[in-house]
Amino acid sequence: MATLQTTAPTEADHAPDRPRVRRKRTVAQRLRHDWPLLLLALPVVAHLMVFHYWPSAWNIIAFLDYSPYRPFWENPFVGFAWFERLFNDPYFTPALLNTLKFSAANLLFMFPLSIVLALAMNSIVSIRLRSAFQSVVYLPHFFSWVLVVTVFVQVLGSDGLISNWLMGMGGERLNFTSNPDTFMLLVWMQWAWKDAGWGMIIFLAALASINPSLYEAAAVDGANRWRRMWHITLPSIRPVIILLLILQIGGILSVGFEQYQLQRSSIGYQSTEVLDTFVYYQSIVGNQGESFGTAAGLFKGVIGLILILVANNIAHRLGEQGIYQKS
Amino acid sequence: MTDPSPSPRLQRRSIFKATGLITAGAAGLPAVAACSDIASQEGTAQVTEGFDFLPTYKEWPLPVEPDLVGEPPNHPSAFTSYPEPAPAVTELPSGSGTYELTVPIWGDTPSSDDPYYAAVADAWGGTKIDLRHADGNTYADTSVQWLKANEYGDAIQLFGWMLGSHSNFRETVVNNFYDLTEVLKGDIAERWPLLAGLPSASWGQSVWSRDPDDPDTAGIYGIPMNYSGGQGNGILARVDLMEAANLAMPTTVEELLEVCRAWSDDANGKWAFAGLDWFVGQWFGLGGTDGWNWDPEQQKMVNNVERPEFTEMLTFRRTLWDEQLLHPDAPTGTLDPGAMQEAGTVLFTQDNLVRWNDFNLKVKRGEAEGEVAPLPALAANGREPLVYMSAGVDGWTFLNKDLSREQVEEFLDVANWAAAPYGTTEYQLLQYGVEGEHFTIGADGSPVYTELGSSLIQAPINYKQLCGQVQTFLTGDPDMVAKRFEYNASIKDYAAENAFEGIRIEGPADFKAAGSTLWDQQQDIAYGRAELSSIPEMVETFMSNGGENARQYYTDAYLSAHGE
């Protein structure tokens, strides 16, 4: 019979053929023991229940011809009719492809940029210079998209600062903020200005946790700056990189709304329509109702969940923790 | 080295299983979907005439006759002088209730503790109506959610043009709002003489049915705002700049294009327009209800997009863009054309005609320079001009269905007071406020807003649209009234025909959604992001994604309304 460990372990306890086991505690015992922790967790659990799980249950309206004006049980069941309408919509596929395009670009160009920024900042020795650099690169995160887009139009717009300067020099009017062909570059520039600095913060925290003696030992062994980064820095922050990468993959169908909606009229819907704007224009502006929007949201959620589980699984197989520790 | 993860490796069989499940699920979608149709996405058509339960009309005699007599509603009569106001409500009701009314506001929200509100409440009998101001720019869309959540207070004001944001507005009305039929039915002249003096068409347009197929379920669900007509929007031109450039007022679309070419100078920051889109259709004869026109020869509805004039219209818009007659940032939709016109960088603005009056009053006050005037009715290719006019109620005040009958009657007491027309003390207090605080009497005897009155009463809607007046007139600056009266007379004969007169029609949801995309595609062509040659494909997509179904729907509604 298994017993609780009450004395110092003996040599025999480490024998491979006698695994140490603990007596399973009853629920009452666990409650008595853990109640302070459970109490601490209660607000978060309540928040999750009220604002996440309860609304999630309402995803069921994606399968109903829902109207808020009749009792819930009187809403007719329409099966996958809303999904069928969603997938048959001629503008759904272009919106999905645009979403994937922007997500891929974000993943390939923005994610590494934050790591590079963090590494660059970590290498700055002067504390004053470091704080100044940090402030400059992450403060734009707090600007709204309205402000970001306005600044870009004022500077790079057809009637903006640079365009007028070019015209004054006898050049052509700049066509950048209303050109669908260069929209991806414009979006990337806006991301880089607004969010690269913010993304850097978590990597900086990871970098701060690296034991400095590793660098000292490597330097004594003759490793140069690049070698130290390659063999110490990057492996040390790898779990964080993988964690953020998995979360990013899970949100691959959510690239945001305001940035695209605000530039939709100047660039045109074909280049700016992503899933979120598609849902807004078809469901709210186009009057297709709550069920249609919920079906689109559910589609996004299910795909996101599948992607996050697959990415997490792959991470585990590569020996990483992923988003949770495998037991 | 050991495997860091004890879990089994990816197995092909698992992947096949998962893929099979997903494939089977996807294949099953159409089969399951075919089990049920989506009924809520169908449109509704509501007759708004011929009811026997409306308030019995009893003319309310005007205290003063207008100076200029027009042909209402498209050509309203006008006052060129301010009459001595007379009281309209002789027996003041006594109200003690407090209500909350949701109203839109464009601009700053006024302070709610100004004496104006107390003065108005005292004047109409003591009933307290607190205003819940909500941003007018997003009001139409957000009101959808307030109504569904029943979070709009005791009453809400909605303008007619806002209904487009609501899918199945009939369902919203009959489930949310108080059915006023029993309260207002028959002779109401004794208690509410001004409400009885509202045009019967106003009350008819406030009717919705619980079951659109059953006329017996129809009822009055809203207090109508003003019954008006004429043209609300227009193209305002800086006539002083045109005169300086020796350019005459255009009388055709072709002449307009020449004026645009003669005046614009992209390199030097001068453009004919800062934006031109929703107004332009009428210059090419593209009228109809939701774009549909009855073709008597084919005995069916034809949509504007199917007509060659649609291509002409887009070609015109594209020309403006290609020839740099339009501001280069026009596609952003963020320009302030009014300010640019005032600064002299654009010649024309696509505008509400209220700005015609506002601009010229600013000039009179010395706050701006120049003069604006609307373009006359224009047409292209030698056709007869067409002008969009909307004769009907501007909107409604809807009362919450949770109110008691006594509360509704108290609210109607207030509405009766607010229906007092120009030339009454009620109108003066409601529209101008308290003399000395919110307005003063000018040299010509007309009220002139003080700065406080301008921001607190003139700009916000407040209670001014709580109920329509028994009759509406052109009023204000005598010069502007005379000009507007003359302008209305010049365009009234070009009013676009409404094939659905006497019917309120709401198209099917897929038609509305297809229309939203069609608009985006038009913008693409107009701003050079797509070619004119893509129009046939665009039209085909629109028709196959809701347009063709809507044709049948509008045709059936038309035939049924015309007894065919």
Interface residues (C-beta under 8 A of the other chain):
Chain A: D65 Y66 S67 P68 Y69 P76 F77 V78 G79 F80 A81 W82 F83 E84 R85 F87 D89 P90 Y91 T150 V153 G157 S158 D159 S163 M167 R173 N175 T177 S178 P180 R264 S265 S266 I267 G268 Y269 Q270 Y281 Q282 I284 V285 G286 N287 Q288 G289 S291 N313 H316 R317 G319 K326
Chain B: P4 S5 P6 S7 R9 L10 G28 L29 P30 V32 A33 C35 S36 D37 I38 A39 S40 Q41 D141 V144 K148 A149 S165 H166 S167 N168 E171 T172 N175 N176 D266 A267 G269 H327 P328 D329 P331 T332 G333 T334 A509 D510 K512 A513 A514 G515 S516 T517 D520 Q521 Q523 D524 Y527 R529 A530 T541 N545
